[in-house]
C-alpha cells in the first residue's frame, strides 16, 4: 500500500536538496563503495531517498524536519557501510536507521520544548482529500501505532520485515496495525460518508 509521488503535492513528492553542510557531505561521499549487495552508496541513496523521506515525513509531520532527518540517515548509512554484514536486506537496515533517527529527533524536539482497521485505508488509491485527512490524523496517533502503520500501509512492507526493523514479533506488528487502523476509523468517521475501506494485511 505504497503512497505514490503526486505532481504538485509536496507532501507526496521527493524531498528537495537545499544547499546545506549535510548535503555537501552526501555529495562528497557519493562513491562506488560496496554494500554487500553489489550496490554503490550512490545507488542506495537514489533508490531509498524518497522512501526514507516519506517515512520521516509521516512520522514527524513536518517537511523541513523530514528533510533534515533524511540527510542525517544517509550520512549514517555511509558511515556504517563498512560494518554492514548483510545479515538483513539493505532495505530493512536502512528503514531501521530511519525509524531510529525519527525517534531520536522526536525525543530531542520534546526535550527542547520542555526546556524552552482488520480493515485499513488504501492510502495510495484514495482521493487526495482522504489522504490529507490521514496525514492530519497521524500526529495524534500513538507513536508505536504510527511506526507500524507508516511502514505497512504507506511503505508497503510485510509484517516480517517490520518486525525485523522494529525488533518486535510479526504478531505484535499485526496487533499494532489493527489498533492504528481502528484509531483512523474513529478519527475519520465524522468526515467520510463514502469510506474507502479495504480488507487485507
C-alpha positions in Angstrom: 0.0 0.0 0.0 2.6 2.5 -1.0 2.0 6.2 -1.4 2.8 7.4 -4.9 4.5 10.7 -5.6 2.0 13.2 -6.9 3.0 16.2 -9.0 2.1 19.5 -7.4 1.7 17.9 -4.0 4.8 18.5 -1.9 3.5 16.1 0.8 3.9 13.2 -1.6 6.9 14.4 -3.6 10.6 13.8 -3.3 12.4 16.0 -0.8 14.2 19.0 -2.2 18.0 19.2 -1.8 18.9 22.7 -0.4 22.5 23.7 -0.2 23.5 22.6 3.3 26.6 21.2 5.0 24.9 17.8 5.2 24.0 17.8 1.6 27.6 18.8 0.7 28.8 15.8 2.8 26.5 13.5 0.9 27.6 14.8 -2.5 31.2 14.4 -1.4 30.7 10.7 -0.4 28.7 9.5 -3.4 31.4 7.0 -4.3 31.1 3.4 -5.6 31.6 1.8 -2.2 30.2 -1.8 -2.0 27.3 -2.5 0.4 27.3 -6.3 0.4 24.6 -6.4 -2.3 26.9 -5.1 -5.1 25.3 -1.7 -4.8 27.2 1.6 -4.6 26.3 4.2 -2.0 25.1 6.4 -4.8 22.7 3.6 -6.0 21.4 3.1 -2.4 20.9 6.8 -1.9 19.0 7.2 -5.2 16.9 4.1 -4.6 15.9 4.8 -0.9 16.0 8.6 -0.6 12.3 9.1 -1.4 11.2 6.2 0.8 13.2 7.4 3.8 11.8 10.9 3.3 8.2 9.6 3.0 8.7 7.6 6.3 10.2 10.5 8.1 7.6 13.0 6.9 4.7 10.8 8.2 6.4 10.1 11.5 7.4 13.8 12.1 4.6 15.6 10.3 7.0 18.3 9.1 8.6 18.5 5.7 11.6 20.5 7.0 12.2 18.1 9.8 11.8 15.1 7.5 14.4 16.6 5.1 16.9 17.1 8.0 16.3 13.5 9.2 16.6 12.1 5.7 20.0 13.7 5.2 21.1 12.5 8.6 20.0 9.0 7.8 22.2 8.8 4.7 25.2 10.3 6.4 24.8 7.4 9.0 24.3 4.9 6.2 27.6 6.0 4.5 29.5 5.9 7.8 28.2 2.4 8.7 28.5 0.8 5.3 31.8 -0.8 6.3 30.1 -2.6 9.2 27.1 -3.8 7.2 27.4 -7.6 7.1 24.4 -8.4 5.1 22.6 -10.2 7.9 19.4 -8.5 6.7 18.3 -6.9 3.5 19.6 -3.4 2.7 16.1 -2.1 2.8 15.5 -3.5 6.3 18.8 -2.0 7.5 18.0 1.4 6.1 14.4 1.5 7.4 15.8 0.6 10.9 18.2 3.5 10.8 15.4 5.8 9.5 12.9 4.9 12.2 15.5 5.2 15.0 16.6 8.6 13.6 13.0 9.8 13.7 12.5 8.6 17.2 15.8 10.3 18.3 14.6 13.5 16.6 11.3 13.4 18.3 13.0 12.9 21.7 15.3 15.9 21.1 12.4 18.0 20.0 10.4 17.2 23.1 13.4 18.0 25.2 13.9 21.3 23.5 10.2 22.1 24.1 10.4 21.2 27.7 13.5 23.4 28.2 12.0 26.4 26.4 -8.9 -1.4 10.7 -8.7 -5.7 10.4 -9.6 -3.2 7.7 -7.5 -0.3 6.6 -7.3 2.6 4.2 -5.7 2.1 0.8 -3.7 5.3 1.1 -2.2 5.3 -2.3 -5.5 5.0 -4.1 -7.8 7.2 -2.0 -8.8 10.7 -3.1 -6.4 13.4 -2.2 -8.8 14.8 0.4 -8.9 11.5 2.2 -5.1 11.2 2.1 -4.9 14.7 3.6 -7.3 13.6 6.4 -5.0 10.6 7.1 -1.9 12.9 7.2 -3.7 15.2 9.6 -4.6 12.3 11.9 -1.1 10.8 12.1 0.4 13.3 14.6 -2.4 12.3 17.0 -1.7 8.6 16.6 0.3 6.8 19.3 3.9 6.6 18.3 4.0 2.8 18.4 0.9 2.6 16.2 2.2 5.2 13.8 5.5 3.4 13.1 3.8 0.2 12.1 1.1 2.0 10.1 3.6 4.1 8.1 5.8 1.1 7.4 3.0 -1.3 6.4 0.1 0.8 4.9 2.2 3.6 3.4 5.6 2.0 2.6 4.1 -1.4 1.8 6.4 -3.6 4.0 5.4 -7.0 5.2 4.9 -7.7 8.9 8.0 -10.0 8.9 10.2 -7.1 7.7 8.6 -4.6 10.0 9.3 -7.0 12.9 13.0 -7.0 12.0 13.1 -3.2 11.7 11.4 -2.5 15.0 12.5 -5.5 16.9 9.1 -6.9 17.5 7.2 -10.1 16.6 5.0 -10.5 13.5 2.0 -10.8 15.8 2.9 -7.6 17.6 3.2 -5.8 14.3 -0.3 -7.0 13.2 -1.8 -6.1 16.5 -0.3 -2.5 16.4 -1.5 -2.1 12.8 -5.0 -3.2 13.8 -5.0 -0.6 16.6 -3.7 2.1 14.2 -6.4 1.4 11.7 -9.1 1.4 14.4 -7.8 4.8 15.5 -8.1 6.1 12.0 -11.6 4.8 11.6 -12.6 6.7 14.7 -10.8 9.8 13.7 -12.0 9.9 10.1 -15.6 8.6 10.5 -17.1 12.1 11.1 -15.6 13.4 7.8 -16.2 10.4 5.5 -19.5 9.4 4.1 -18.1 7.1 1.4 -15.3 5.2 3.2 -12.6 3.5 1.1 -12.0 0.6 3.5 -10.2 -2.4 2.1 -9.5 -5.7 3.8 -6.1 -7.1 3.9 -2.8 -7.4 5.7 
